[in-house]
Amino acid sequence: MFEIIAQALSRGESVDVAGLGVFSTYKTPAQVVEDPPGSGRKTITLPTIEPDFEPDPKLIKIIVEEIQQHPELFSGDETEAEE
């Protein structure tokens, strides 16, 4: 499944997985910036293509409900989770 998603993203396509969310990419254009700021020295950043993910609202609802029902699992205290 991940290979299919990766192949579609490499072609610039979005992939909607029902109940999970939408995988896509976004492009950041090349930029000219001062590095460090105020130095007058210019640096060119390369254009990049970054992956993006927008979770399905149903997935978000399920996660929120689980957190509310079992807050101890999401407390961030790893010692409790290991027991």
N, C-alpha and C positions, 0 to 999 in steps of 0.2 A: 504494500500500500504506500509506504513512504517513497519508494522508487517512482511510482506513478505520479505522486504529488510533486516530487523533485523535478521530474522530467517536464511536467506541465509548467511549473514555475520558471524553469530555465527557458521556456518558450514565451514567457511573459503572460501566461494564462493564469487565471484565478481558479481555485479548486474549492468547491462547496461540498463539505462532508456533512450530510444531514445529521442533526443532533449534536455535532461537534463544533463546526464553525467554518469560516472561510479562510483559506490560505491564499496569500497573494504576495506581490513584491512591490516595492516603491523605489523610484530612482532619485538619487541625490546628485545634482549636477556638480561639475567641477567648480571650484571657487578659488578666488585669490584673496588671501587674508594676510594681515600683518602678524608676524610672529617674532618676538612677542609683541603684543599690542603697544603701539606708540613708537616702535623701534624704526619704522620706515622700511624694514626688511619684509619683502613679500614672499609668501609661500603659496604654491598652487596645490590644492587638494585634488585628487583624482575623483572622477565620477564613480559612484558606487550603486550597486543594486542590493537592497536589503530585503530579507524575508519579513512578512507581516502575518499576523493571525488575529482574526476577530472571532471570539467565541460566540457560539449560538446562545441567544437569550435563555433557551431552555436549560442549557448546560450551566449557565451562571445561576439560574434559579435553583437547580439541584445542589450545586456547591454551597450556596448561601444557606439552604435548608439543612444540609449536613453540618455545616459549621454551627448553626443555631442548636441543632439537636445534640451535637457532640463537641462542645467547645474545648474539652480537655484534649482532644486529638489535634487541635490547631493552636494550642497555647504557646508553642515555640519552645517549651521546656522539653528538651530531648530526653532527659532522664525518665520522665513519666512515660513517654512513648515506647521506650525500650523495655519497660517492665511487662 
